[in-house]
């Protein structure tokens, strides 16, 4: 099995809020082919750092995937550094030049001088056509002095990289493919990471031929298993369903607790409305991201202030001020009010304090979250104490409220 690593290039991946999603996507595609990504690294736009890393990669890996640094700007010199490391000059590729000129002509634009550095390809390497941009990739098999190695360079733009992989690079690596890896992804609601690890230990040991990973995010905790044998994953899923019961919220390659809520509402042919304060619209945004959700989610209100609670949900201001904006009576009243206003089967309300200061109308300690579910059989309200900063608390509050609703629907 070839050793494969990925190098994400760009100082923006180290010094700003931009994340390297390309390596994760490539790892998933490799897994589909029965290949495994062994290592991934991010490096800034520093020539010496890149030279050192490229030499190390050539020593330890059979296939090196690089993303980024193929553009026309001053900090795009990935090909140049690779050419120096291997000792191969850069040559203009006539077809790459023709494709770039055609790209600009189709848009009634003229390329700048710097664009022409994009059509330079290391001697001995092949150009990889870019169907969505001007920067061709590079496919370099057996670089001079490094037999058995493959160096593949992609642009950092995800859409361009993905198209190049699917159309041109993956077919070239197909001869190396093994048995495709199958993935079982299980999302758990209101279960901390440590508790999930302890409760699933025996099952993970029982299915020891599966590679298990626990991933703790802000929205939920998930357990991912990978193996080439789909029958083993089916048996594992059945065992986890028996053991974890309602704590197992969602199974699938994507989605989370909100998907489970929508599925349950669809099965019951029932509808939902939300009134959210602390989450600041997070609840509605997550629900609205699901295609077809309009059949069950009728809408809601972001009742962030006492005035909004009064004007949008119809609560009386004296009632709100007497009980506090973050209180059980107000949260229950919001759930009932939004359900009545939109005439839905269920109403979900969330209040709380995400910080950074105490609630002047509460007061409620930072991290306090109240969720109320109003439904055909009455209304229930629960109080949660959640960790994290402001943004984390807003997301976690929405997640715990959605999971409370999910359990009621079950």
MOKAPE-V593466 format. One line per field, one symbol per residue. ss: DSSP state (H for helix, E for strand, - for the rest). phi: phi as a letter, one per 30 degrees, with the letter a starting at -180 (. if undefined). burial: # if it has 16 or more other C-alpha atoms within 10 Angstrom, else .. Layout:
ss=???
phi=???
burial=???
This chain:
ss=---EEEEEE--HHHH------HHHHHHHHHHH----EEEEEEE---HHHHHHHHHHHHHH--EEEEE----------HHHHHHHHH---EEE-HHHHHHHHHHHH-------HHHHHHHEEE---EEE--------EEEEE--------EEEEE---HHHHHHHHHHHHHHHHHHH-----EEEEEEE----HHHHHHH-HHHHHH----EEEEEE----EEEEEEE--HHHHHHHHHHHHHHHHHHEEEE-----HHHHHHHHHHHH---EEEEE-----HHHHHHH----HHH-EEEEEE---HHHHHHHH---HHHHHHH----HHHHHHHHHHHHHHH---EEEEEEE---------------EEEEEEEE--EEEEEEEE----HHHHHHHHHHHHHHHHHHHH-
phi=.ddbbbbcckdddcbbddcdcdddddddddedcicbdcabbcbddbddddeddddddddcbdbbccbjicdccdccbeddddddddibddbdceddddddddddddchbcddedddddcdbedjccdcdcdbaccddbcbcheeibdicbcbccdddeddeddddddbdeedcddcdcdedcbcccccchbdedddeddcedddddcddcdcbccccddacbccbbadcddddddddddddddchdddcabldbiaddddddddddddhbbbbbbbcedijdeddddddceidddbccklbccdcdddddddciddedddddcjdcadeddddddddddddchcdbbbbbblbcidbdddccdbeejdbcbbccbdcjbbbbcccccjdeddddddeddddddddedddd
burial=...#######..#......#.##..############..#.####.#..##.##..##..############...########..#.#.#..#..##.###.#...........#################.#########.#.....##########.###.##...#.......##.############.#..#.......#..#..#.#.#....##########....#..##..#......#####...###########....###############.###....#..#########.#.###.##.#....#...#################.#.############...#.##.############...#####..#...#.###############....
